[in-house]
Amino acid sequence: MIRSRKRWQDLSERQKAVILTVASIELSLTATAAADLFTRPASGIRGSKALWWPLLLVQPFGPIAYLTLGHRRTP
């Protein structure tokens, strides 16, 4: 059985709202993690900056992992 993909106009308003909400959360997390990684000195990061940059692109786990595990918290 071949399933056709739904187009944006075929989605209900609720489905569109959920997709846009999740996308905005992912974008916010990624932007926050990228800004922190860019501005934080290498000594404040667990691991290598070069390793964290590509991991930020793994949605949604990369930004969440960086924000929870990747940087050292300052008191």
PyMOL Python script that loads the backbone (N, CA, C, O; Angstrom):
from pymol import cmd

cmd.read_pdbstr("""\
ATOM      1  N   MET A   1       0.839  -1.180   0.000  1.00  0.00           N
ATOM      2  CA  MET A   1       0.000   0.000   0.000  1.00  0.00           C
ATOM      3  C   MET A   1       0.886   1.246   0.000  1.00  0.00           C
ATOM      4  O   MET A   1       1.795   1.379   0.820  1.00  0.00           O
ATOM      5  N   ILE A   2       0.613   2.129  -0.909  1.00  0.00           N
ATOM      6  CA  ILE A   2       1.387   3.357  -1.019  1.00  0.00           C
ATOM      7  C   ILE A   2       0.643   4.469  -0.282  1.00  0.00           C
ATOM      8  O   ILE A   2      -0.532   4.740  -0.534  1.00  0.00           O
ATOM      9  N   ARG A   3       1.370   5.098   0.634  1.00  0.00           N
ATOM     10  CA  ARG A   3       0.777   6.211   1.391  1.00  0.00           C
ATOM     11  C   ARG A   3       1.255   7.517   0.786  1.00  0.00           C
ATOM     12  O   ARG A   3       2.452   7.734   0.599  1.00  0.00           O
ATOM     13  N   SER A   4       0.322   8.360   0.492  1.00  0.00           N
ATOM     14  CA  SER A   4       0.719   9.663  -0.039  1.00  0.00           C
ATOM     15  C   SER A   4       1.014  10.599   1.124  1.00  0.00           C
ATOM     16  O   SER A   4       0.393  10.524   2.185  1.00  0.00           O
ATOM     17  N   ARG A   5       1.961  11.468   0.897  1.00  0.00           N
ATOM     18  CA  ARG A   5       2.324  12.429   1.936  1.00  0.00           C
ATOM     19  C   ARG A   5       1.300  13.543   1.966  1.00  0.00           C
ATOM     20  O   ARG A   5       0.806  13.984   0.929  1.00  0.00           O
ATOM     21  N   LYS A   6       0.989  13.992   3.175  1.00  0.00           N
ATOM     22  CA  LYS A   6       0.067  15.113   3.309  1.00  0.00           C
ATOM     23  C   LYS A   6       0.788  16.408   2.998  1.00  0.00           C
ATOM     24  O   LYS A   6       1.970  16.569   3.303  1.00  0.00           O
ATOM     25  N   ARG A   7       0.086  17.295   2.406  1.00  0.00           N
ATOM     26  CA  ARG A   7       0.618  18.621   2.144  1.00  0.00           C
ATOM     27  C   ARG A   7       0.158  19.544   3.259  1.00  0.00           C
ATOM     28  O   ARG A   7      -0.768  19.231   4.007  1.00  0.00           O
ATOM     29  N   TRP A   8       0.820  20.684   3.354  1.00  0.00           N
ATOM     30  CA  TRP A   8       0.505  21.644   4.405  1.00  0.00           C
ATOM     31  C   TRP A   8      -0.981  22.007   4.393  1.00  0.00           C
ATOM     32  O   TRP A   8      -1.611  22.071   5.449  1.00  0.00           O
ATOM     33  N   GLN A   9      -1.537  22.241   3.222  1.00  0.00           N
ATOM     34  CA  GLN A   9      -2.940  22.650   3.137  1.00  0.00           C
ATOM     35  C   GLN A   9      -3.895  21.517   3.504  1.00  0.00           C
ATOM     36  O   GLN A   9      -5.070  21.770   3.770  1.00  0.00           O
ATOM     37  N   ASP A  10      -3.411  20.264   3.524  1.00  0.00           N
ATOM     38  CA  ASP A  10      -4.254  19.128   3.903  1.00  0.00           C
ATOM     39  C   ASP A  10      -4.329  18.925   5.414  1.00  0.00           C
ATOM     40  O   ASP A  10      -5.169  18.167   5.898  1.00  0.00           O
ATOM     41  N   LEU A  11      -3.465  19.592   6.150  1.00  0.00           N
ATOM     42  CA  LEU A  11      -3.434  19.440   7.605  1.00  0.00           C
ATOM     43  C   LEU A  11      -4.519  20.284   8.255  1.00  0.00           C
ATOM     44  O   LEU A  11      -4.930  21.317   7.727  1.00  0.00           O
ATOM     45  N   SER A  12      -4.980  19.813   9.431  1.00  0.00           N
ATOM     46  CA  SER A  12      -5.964  20.591  10.187  1.00  0.00           C
ATOM     47  C   SER A  12      -5.262  21.773  10.853  1.00  0.00           C
ATOM     48  O   SER A  12      -4.035  21.804  10.945  1.00  0.00           O
ATOM     49  N   GLU A  13      -6.030  22.722  11.306  1.00  0.00           N
ATOM     50  CA  GLU A  13      -5.458  23.884  11.997  1.00  0.00           C
ATOM     51  C   GLU A  13      -4.701  23.459  13.254  1.00  0.00           C
ATOM     52  O   GLU A  13      -3.660  24.030  13.579  1.00  0.00           O
ATOM     53  N   ARG A  14      -5.219  22.474  13.948  1.00  0.00           N
ATOM     54  CA  ARG A  14      -4.548  21.974  15.159  1.00  0.00           C
ATOM     55  C   ARG A  14      -3.198  21.350  14.809  1.00  0.00           C
ATOM     56  O   ARG A  14      -2.209  21.600  15.497  1.00  0.00           O
ATOM     57  N   GLN A  15      -3.144  20.544  13.750  1.00  0.00           N
ATOM     58  CA  GLN A  15      -1.892  19.930  13.324  1.00  0.00           C
ATOM     59  C   GLN A  15      -0.874  20.987  12.919  1.00  0.00           C
ATOM     60  O   GLN A  15       0.307  20.877  13.248  1.00  0.00           O
ATOM     61  N   LYS A  16      -1.324  21.995  12.218  1.00  0.00           N
ATOM     62  CA  LYS A  16      -0.426  23.089  11.830  1.00  0.00           C
ATOM     63  C   LYS A  16       0.117  23.801  13.062  1.00  0.00           C
ATOM     64  O   LYS A  16       1.304  24.121  13.127  1.00  0.00           O
ATOM     65  N   ALA A  17      -0.759  24.050  14.045  1.00  0.00           N
ATOM     66  CA  ALA A  17      -0.334  24.739  15.265  1.00  0.00           C
ATOM     67  C   ALA A  17       0.694  23.918  16.028  1.00  0.00           C
ATOM     68  O   ALA A  17       1.666  24.470  16.545  1.00  0.00           O
ATOM     69  N   VAL A  18       0.494  22.615  16.106  1.00  0.00           N
ATOM     70  CA  VAL A  18       1.444  21.750  16.805  1.00  0.00           C
ATOM     71  C   VAL A  18       2.798  21.754  16.090  1.00  0.00           C
ATOM     72  O   VAL A  18       3.841  21.863  16.733  1.00  0.00           O
ATOM     73  N   ILE A  19       2.778  21.636  14.775  1.00  0.00           N
ATOM     74  CA  ILE A  19       4.026  21.634  14.002  1.00  0.00           C
ATOM     75  C   ILE A  19       4.778  22.950  14.189  1.00  0.00           C
ATOM     76  O   ILE A  19       5.990  22.945  14.406  1.00  0.00           O
ATOM     77  N   LEU A  20       4.071  24.071  14.107  1.00  0.00           N
ATOM     78  CA  LEU A  20       4.718  25.373  14.266  1.00  0.00           C
ATOM     79  C   LEU A  20       5.249  25.570  15.682  1.00  0.00           C
ATOM     80  O   LEU A  20       6.308  26.168  15.867  1.00  0.00           O
ATOM     81  N   THR A  21       4.528  25.075  16.677  1.00  0.00           N
ATOM     82  CA  THR A  21       4.983  25.201  18.065  1.00  0.00           C
ATOM     83  C   THR A  21       6.251  24.387  18.296  1.00  0.00           C
ATOM     84  O   THR A  21       7.212  24.883  18.883  1.00  0.00           O
ATOM     85  N   VAL A  22       6.254  23.146  17.837  1.00  0.00           N
ATOM     86  CA  VAL A  22       7.433  22.289  18.005  1.00  0.00           C
ATOM     87  C   VAL A  22       8.626  22.857  17.237  1.00  0.00           C
ATOM     88  O   VAL A  22       9.752  22.843  17.736  1.00  0.00           O
ATOM     89  N   ALA A  23       8.382  23.351  16.039  1.00  0.00           N
ATOM     90  CA  ALA A  23       9.466  23.934  15.244  1.00  0.00           C
ATOM     91  C   ALA A  23      10.053  25.165  15.926  1.00  0.00           C
ATOM     92  O   ALA A  23      11.270  25.353  15.922  1.00  0.00           O
ATOM     93  N   SER A  24       9.201  26.003  16.510  1.00  0.00           N
ATOM     94  CA  SER A  24       9.718  27.201  17.177  1.00  0.00           C
ATOM     95  C   SER A  24      10.497  26.839  18.439  1.00  0.00           C
ATOM     96  O   SER A  24      11.474  27.510  18.771  1.00  0.00           O
ATOM     97  N   ILE A  25      10.081  25.793  19.143  1.00  0.00           N
ATOM     98  CA  ILE A  25      10.827  25.341  20.324  1.00  0.00           C
ATOM     99  C   ILE A  25      12.196  24.812  19.900  1.00  0.00           C
ATOM    100  O   ILE A  25      13.205  25.139  20.526  1.00  0.00           O
ATOM    101  N   GLU A  26      12.242  24.008  18.855  1.00  0.00           N
ATOM    102  CA  GLU A  26      13.518  23.486  18.360  1.00  0.00           C
ATOM    103  C   GLU A  26      14.438  24.609  17.901  1.00  0.00           C
ATOM    104  O   GLU A  26      15.637  24.587  18.181  1.00  0.00           O
ATOM    105  N   LEU A  27      13.891  25.574  17.211  1.00  0.00           N
ATOM    106  CA  LEU A  27      14.688  26.708  16.746  1.00  0.00           C
ATOM    107  C   LEU A  27      15.232  27.509  17.922  1.00  0.00           C
ATOM    108  O   LEU A  27      16.392  27.921  17.914  1.00  0.00           O
ATOM    109  N   SER A  28      14.398  27.729  18.929  1.00  0.00           N
ATOM    110  CA  SER A  28      14.840  28.472  20.113  1.00  0.00           C
ATOM    111  C   SER A  28      15.936  27.732  20.865  1.00  0.00           C
ATOM    112  O   SER A  28      16.930  28.330  21.276  1.00  0.00           O
ATOM    113  N   LEU A  29      15.750  26.430  21.043  1.00  0.00           N
ATOM    114  CA  LEU A  29      16.778  25.638  21.726  1.00  0.00           C
ATOM    115  C   LEU A  29      18.096  25.657  20.962  1.00  0.00           C
ATOM    116  O   LEU A  29      19.162  25.817  21.556  1.00  0.00           O
ATOM    117  N   THR A  30      18.020  25.494  19.659  1.00  0.00           N
ATOM    118  CA  THR A  30      19.229  25.480  18.836  1.00  0.00           C
ATOM    119  C   THR A  30      19.928  26.835  18.865  1.00  0.00           C
ATOM    120  O   THR A  30      21.151  26.900  18.988  1.00  0.00           O
ATOM    121  N   ALA A  31      19.161  27.914  18.751  1.00  0.00           N
ATOM    122  CA  ALA A  31      19.756  29.256  18.776  1.00  0.00           C
ATOM    123  C   ALA A  31      20.383  29.547  20.136  1.00  0.00           C
ATOM    124  O   ALA A  31      21.468  30.125  20.207  1.00  0.00           O
ATOM    125  N   THR A  32      19.719  29.156  21.202  1.00  0.00           N
ATOM    126  CA  THR A  32      20.255  29.373  22.544  1.00  0.00           C
ATOM    127  C   THR A  32      21.551  28.586  22.738  1.00  0.00           C
ATOM    128  O   THR A  32      22.538  29.123  23.239  1.00  0.00           O
ATOM    129  N   ALA A  33      21.544  27.329  22.345  1.00  0.00           N
ATOM    130  CA  ALA A  33      22.739  26.494  22.487  1.00  0.00           C
ATOM    131  C   ALA A  33      23.885  27.025  21.622  1.00  0.00           C
ATOM    132  O   ALA A  33      25.031  27.065  22.070  1.00  0.00           O
ATOM    133  N   ALA A  34      23.583  27.433  20.390  1.00  0.00           N
ATOM    134  CA  ALA A  34      24.625  27.949  19.494  1.00  0.00           C
ATOM    135  C   ALA A  34      25.215  29.248  20.034  1.00  0.00           C
ATOM    136  O   ALA A  34      26.431  29.436  19.986  1.00  0.00           O
ATOM    137  N   ALA A  35      24.385  30.136  20.542  1.00  0.00           N
ATOM    138  CA  ALA A  35      24.882  31.398  21.105  1.00  0.00           C
ATOM    139  C   ALA A  35      25.761  31.133  22.320  1.00  0.00           C
ATOM    140  O   ALA A  35      26.803  31.766  22.489  1.00  0.00           O
ATOM    141  N   ASP A  36      25.340  30.197  23.164  1.00  0.00           N
ATOM    142  CA  ASP A  36      26.133  29.869  24.343  1.00  0.00           C
ATOM    143  C   ASP A  36      27.461  29.234  23.942  1.00  0.00           C
ATOM    144  O   ASP A  36      28.509  29.582  24.486  1.00  0.00           O
ATOM    145  N   LEU A  37      27.416  28.307  22.994  1.00  0.00           N
ATOM    146  CA  LEU A  37      28.641  27.645  22.539  1.00  0.00           C
ATOM    147  C   LEU A  37      29.600  28.643  21.902  1.00  0.00           C
ATOM    148  O   LEU A  37      30.813  28.536  22.080  1.00  0.00           O
ATOM    149  N   PHE A  38      29.077  29.596  21.174  1.00  0.00           N
ATOM    150  CA  PHE A  38      29.907  30.598  20.508  1.00  0.00           C
ATOM    151  C   PHE A  38      30.586  31.515  21.517  1.00  0.00           C
ATOM    152  O   PHE A  38      31.760  31.850  21.357  1.00  0.00           O
ATOM    153  N   THR A  39      29.865  31.920  22.546  1.00  0.00           N
ATOM    154  CA  THR A  39      30.396  32.917  23.484  1.00  0.00           C
ATOM    155  C   THR A  39      31.140  32.315  24.673  1.00  0.00           C
ATOM    156  O   THR A  39      31.956  32.999  25.291  1.00  0.00           O
ATOM    157  N   ARG A  40      30.882  31.075  25.000  1.00  0.00           N
ATOM    158  CA  ARG A  40      31.518  30.455  26.168  1.00  0.00           C
ATOM    159  C   ARG A  40      32.952  30.054  25.835  1.00  0.00           C
ATOM    160  O   ARG A  40      33.200  29.478  24.776  1.00  0.00           O
ATOM    161  N   PRO A  41      33.898  30.352  26.728  1.00  0.00           N
ATOM    162  CA  PRO A  41      35.281  29.925  26.482  1.00  0.00           C
ATOM    163  C   PRO A  41      35.380  28.392  26.504  1.00  0.00           C
ATOM    164  O   PRO A  41      34.579  27.714  27.147  1.00  0.00           O
ATOM    165  N   ALA A  42      36.373  27.870  25.793  1.00  0.00           N
ATOM    166  CA  ALA A  42      36.543  26.418  25.687  1.00  0.00           C
ATOM    167  C   ALA A  42      36.702  25.766  27.059  1.00  0.00           C
ATOM    168  O   ALA A  42      36.320  24.609  27.237  1.00  0.00           O
ATOM    169  N   SER A  43      37.257  26.487  28.024  1.00  0.00           N
ATOM    170  CA  SER A  43      37.431  25.924  29.363  1.00  0.00           C
ATOM    171  C   SER A  43      36.096  25.716  30.072  1.00  0.00           C
ATOM    172  O   SER A  43      36.027  24.967  31.046  1.00  0.00           O
ATOM    173  N   GLY A  44      35.052  26.360  29.606  1.00  0.00           N
ATOM    174  CA  GLY A  44      33.740  26.223  30.224  1.00  0.00           C
ATOM    175  C   GLY A  44      32.864  25.181  29.558  1.00  0.00           C
ATOM    176  O   GLY A  44      31.672  25.086  29.848  1.00  0.00           O
ATOM    177  N   ILE A  45      33.454  24.398  28.663  1.00  0.00           N
ATOM    178  CA  ILE A  45      32.686  23.407  27.916  1.00  0.00           C
ATOM    179  C   ILE A  45      33.242  22.024  28.193  1.00  0.00           C
ATOM    180  O   ILE A  45      34.456  21.819  28.213  1.00  0.00           O
ATOM    181  N   ARG A  46      32.345  21.084  28.404  1.00  0.00           N
ATOM    182  CA  ARG A  46      32.761  19.690  28.551  1.00  0.00           C
ATOM    183  C   ARG A  46      32.952  19.123  27.157  1.00  0.00           C
ATOM    184  O   ARG A  46      32.004  19.063  26.374  1.00  0.00           O
ATOM    185  N   GLY A  47      34.150  18.713  26.845  1.00  0.00           N
ATOM    186  CA  GLY A  47      34.448  18.208  25.516  1.00  0.00           C
ATOM    187  C   GLY A  47      34.958  19.326  24.636  1.00  0.00           C
ATOM    188  O   GLY A  47      35.373  20.380  25.118  1.00  0.00           O
ATOM    189  N   SER A  48      34.922  19.085  23.358  1.00  0.00           N
ATOM    190  CA  SER A  48      35.486  20.016  22.398  1.00  0.00           C
ATOM    191  C   SER A  48      34.386  20.819  21.706  1.00  0.00           C
ATOM    192  O   SER A  48      33.319  20.289  21.394  1.00  0.00           O
ATOM    193  N   LYS A  49      34.659  22.107  21.471  1.00  0.00           N
ATOM    194  CA  LYS A  49      33.706  22.936  20.731  1.00  0.00           C
ATOM    195  C   LYS A  49      33.472  22.359  19.338  1.00  0.00           C
ATOM    196  O   LYS A  49      32.347  22.363  18.839  1.00  0.00           O
ATOM    197  N   ALA A  50      34.538  21.865  18.717  1.00  0.00           N
ATOM    198  CA  ALA A  50      34.428  21.304  17.373  1.00  0.00           C
ATOM    199  C   ALA A  50      33.498  20.092  17.348  1.00  0.00           C
ATOM    200  O   ALA A  50      32.866  19.822  16.327  1.00  0.00           O
ATOM    201  N   LEU A  51      33.409  19.375  18.436  1.00  0.00           N
ATOM    202  CA  LEU A  51      32.497  18.231  18.519  1.00  0.00           C
ATOM    203  C   LEU A  51      31.061  18.689  18.732  1.00  0.00           C
ATOM    204  O   LEU A  51      30.139  18.101  18.166  1.00  0.00           O
ATOM    205  N   TRP A  52      30.854  19.723  19.532  1.00  0.00           N
ATOM    206  CA  TRP A  52      29.500  20.170  19.854  1.00  0.00           C
ATOM    207  C   TRP A  52      28.804  20.848  18.682  1.00  0.00           C
ATOM    208  O   TRP A  52      27.584  20.740  18.559  1.00  0.00           O
ATOM    209  N   TRP A  53      29.544  21.550  17.810  1.00  0.00           N
ATOM    210  CA  TRP A  53      28.892  22.254  16.691  1.00  0.00           C
ATOM    211  C   TRP A  53      28.057  21.319  15.822  1.00  0.00           C
ATOM    212  O   TRP A  53      26.877  21.605  15.616  1.00  0.00           O
ATOM    213  N   PRO A  54      28.599  20.218  15.299  1.00  0.00           N
ATOM    214  CA  PRO A  54      27.744  19.351  14.475  1.00  0.00           C
ATOM    215  C   PRO A  54      26.637  18.674  15.284  1.00  0.00           C
ATOM    216  O   PRO A  54      25.571  18.377  14.746  1.00  0.00           O
ATOM    217  N   LEU A  55      26.885  18.430  16.571  1.00  0.00           N
ATOM    218  CA  LEU A  55      25.854  17.791  17.389  1.00  0.00           C
ATOM    219  C   LEU A  55      24.644  18.695  17.596  1.00  0.00           C
ATOM    220  O   LEU A  55      23.538  18.209  17.832  1.00  0.00           O
ATOM    221  N   LEU A  56      24.849  20.002  17.510  1.00  0.00           N
ATOM    222  CA  LEU A  56      23.713  20.914  17.645  1.00  0.00           C
ATOM    223  C   LEU A  56      22.698  20.733  16.520  1.00  0.00           C
ATOM    224  O   LEU A  56      21.537  21.119  16.660  1.00  0.00           O
ATOM    225  N   LEU A  57      23.132  20.149  15.407  1.00  0.00           N
ATOM    226  CA  LEU A  57      22.238  19.950  14.267  1.00  0.00           C
ATOM    227  C   LEU A  57      21.376  18.700  14.398  1.00  0.00           C
ATOM    228  O   LEU A  57      20.464  18.495  13.597  1.00  0.00           O
ATOM    229  N   VAL A  58      21.652  17.865  15.393  1.00  0.00           N
ATOM    230  CA  VAL A  58      20.864  16.656  15.621  1.00  0.00           C
ATOM    231  C   VAL A  58      19.646  17.062  16.447  1.00  0.00           C
ATOM    232  O   VAL A  58      19.726  17.221  17.665  1.00  0.00           O
ATOM    233  N   GLN A  59      18.527  17.225  15.764  1.00  0.00           N
ATOM    234  CA  GLN A  59      17.317  17.736  16.404  1.00  0.00           C
ATOM    235  C   GLN A  59      16.474  16.625  16.998  1.00  0.00           C
ATOM    236  O   GLN A  59      16.369  15.555  16.398  1.00  0.00           O
ATOM    237  N   PRO A  60      15.877  16.841  18.144  1.00  0.00           N
ATOM    238  CA  PRO A  60      16.068  17.925  19.097  1.00  0.00           C
ATOM    239  C   PRO A  60      17.115  17.590  20.150  1.00  0.00           C
ATOM    240  O   PRO A  60      17.320  18.360  21.088  1.00  0.00           O
ATOM    241  N   PHE A  61      17.784  16.440  20.001  1.00  0.00           N
ATOM    242  CA  PHE A  61      18.646  15.942  21.069  1.00  0.00           C
ATOM    243  C   PHE A  61      19.954  16.705  21.236  1.00  0.00           C
ATOM    244  O   PHE A  61      20.436  16.842  22.361  1.00  0.00           O
ATOM    245  N   GLY A  62      20.538  17.200  20.161  1.00  0.00           N
ATOM    246  CA  GLY A  62      21.818  17.906  20.249  1.00  0.00           C
ATOM    247  C   GLY A  62      21.765  19.151  21.123  1.00  0.00           C
ATOM    248  O   GLY A  62      22.560  19.272  22.056  1.00  0.00           O
ATOM    249  N   PRO A  63      20.849  20.083  20.850  1.00  0.00           N
ATOM    250  CA  PRO A  63      20.776  21.278  21.695  1.00  0.00           C
ATOM    251  C   PRO A  63      20.430  20.966  23.154  1.00  0.00           C
ATOM    252  O   PRO A  63      20.967  21.588  24.071  1.00  0.00           O
ATOM    253  N   ILE A  64      19.534  20.001  23.360  1.00  0.00           N
ATOM    254  CA  ILE A  64      19.166  19.630  24.730  1.00  0.00           C
ATOM    255  C   ILE A  64      20.369  19.027  25.449  1.00  0.00           C
ATOM    256  O   ILE A  64      20.627  19.346  26.610  1.00  0.00           O
ATOM    257  N   ALA A  65      21.110  18.151  24.755  1.00  0.00           N
ATOM    258  CA  ALA A  65      22.302  17.547  25.361  1.00  0.00           C
ATOM    259  C   ALA A  65      23.336  18.607  25.700  1.00  0.00           C
ATOM    260  O   ALA A  65      23.934  18.568  26.775  1.00  0.00           O
ATOM    261  N   TYR A  66      23.555  19.555  24.792  1.00  0.00           N
ATOM    262  CA  TYR A  66      24.533  20.598  25.074  1.00  0.00           C
ATOM    263  C   TYR A  66      24.095  21.442  26.274  1.00  0.00           C
ATOM    264  O   TYR A  66      24.899  21.710  27.167  1.00  0.00           O
ATOM    265  N   LEU A  67      22.852  21.854  26.298  1.00  0.00           N
ATOM    266  CA  LEU A  67      22.393  22.734  27.373  1.00  0.00           C
ATOM    267  C   LEU A  67      22.342  22.033  28.725  1.00  0.00           C
ATOM    268  O   LEU A  67      22.444  22.691  29.760  1.00  0.00           O
ATOM    269  N   THR A  68      22.187  20.721  28.735  1.00  0.00           N
ATOM    270  CA  THR A  68      22.146  20.005  30.014  1.00  0.00           C
ATOM    271  C   THR A  68      23.491  19.407  30.409  1.00  0.00           C
ATOM    272  O   THR A  68      23.811  19.339  31.596  1.00  0.00           O
ATOM    273  N   LEU A  69      24.281  18.972  29.430  1.00  0.00           N
ATOM    274  CA  LEU A  69      25.528  18.266  29.743  1.00  0.00           C
ATOM    275  C   LEU A  69      26.791  18.940  29.223  1.00  0.00           C
ATOM    276  O   LEU A  69      27.874  18.716  29.763  1.00  0.00           O
ATOM    277  N   GLY A  70      26.672  19.750  28.200  1.00  0.00           N
ATOM    278  CA  GLY A  70      27.840  20.223  27.473  1.00  0.00           C
ATOM    279  C   GLY A  70      28.612  21.372  28.065  1.00  0.00           C
ATOM    280  O   GLY A  70      29.792  21.541  27.761  1.00  0.00           O
ATOM    281  N   HIS A  71      27.979  22.165  28.901  1.00  0.00           N
ATOM    282  CA  HIS A  71      28.729  23.295  29.444  1.00  0.00           C
ATOM    283  C   HIS A  71      28.755  23.229  30.962  1.00  0.00           C
ATOM    284  O   HIS A  71      27.848  22.705  31.608  1.00  0.00           O
ATOM    285  N   ARG A  72      29.818  23.775  31.494  1.00  0.00           N
ATOM    286  CA  ARG A  72      29.956  23.808  32.948  1.00  0.00           C
ATOM    287  C   ARG A  72      29.192  25.012  33.478  1.00  0.00           C
ATOM    288  O   ARG A  72      29.316  26.123  32.961  1.00  0.00           O
ATOM    289  N   ARG A  73      28.424  24.781  34.485  1.00  0.00           N
ATOM    290  CA  ARG A  73      27.652  25.870  35.075  1.00  0.00           C
ATOM    291  C   ARG A  73      28.560  26.746  35.927  1.00  0.00           C
ATOM    292  O   ARG A  73      29.399  26.248  36.677  1.00  0.00           O
ATOM    293  N   THR A  74      28.381  28.049  35.802  1.00  0.00           N
ATOM    294  CA  THR A  74      29.165  28.957  36.620  1.00  0.00           C
ATOM    295  C   THR A  74      28.336  29.350  37.839  1.00  0.00           C
ATOM    296  O   THR A  74      27.142  29.627  37.723  1.00  0.00           O
ATOM    297  N   PRO A  75      28.978  29.373  39.013  1.00  0.00           N
ATOM    298  CA  PRO A  75      28.223  29.702  40.238  1.00  0.00           C
ATOM    299  C   PRO A  75      27.788  31.143  40.295  1.00  0.00           C
ATOM    300  O   PRO A  75      27.149  31.556  41.263  1.00  0.00           O
TER     301      PRO A  75
END
""", "prot")
cmd.dss("prot")
cmd.show_as("cartoon", "prot")
cmd.util.cbc("prot")
cmd.orient("prot")
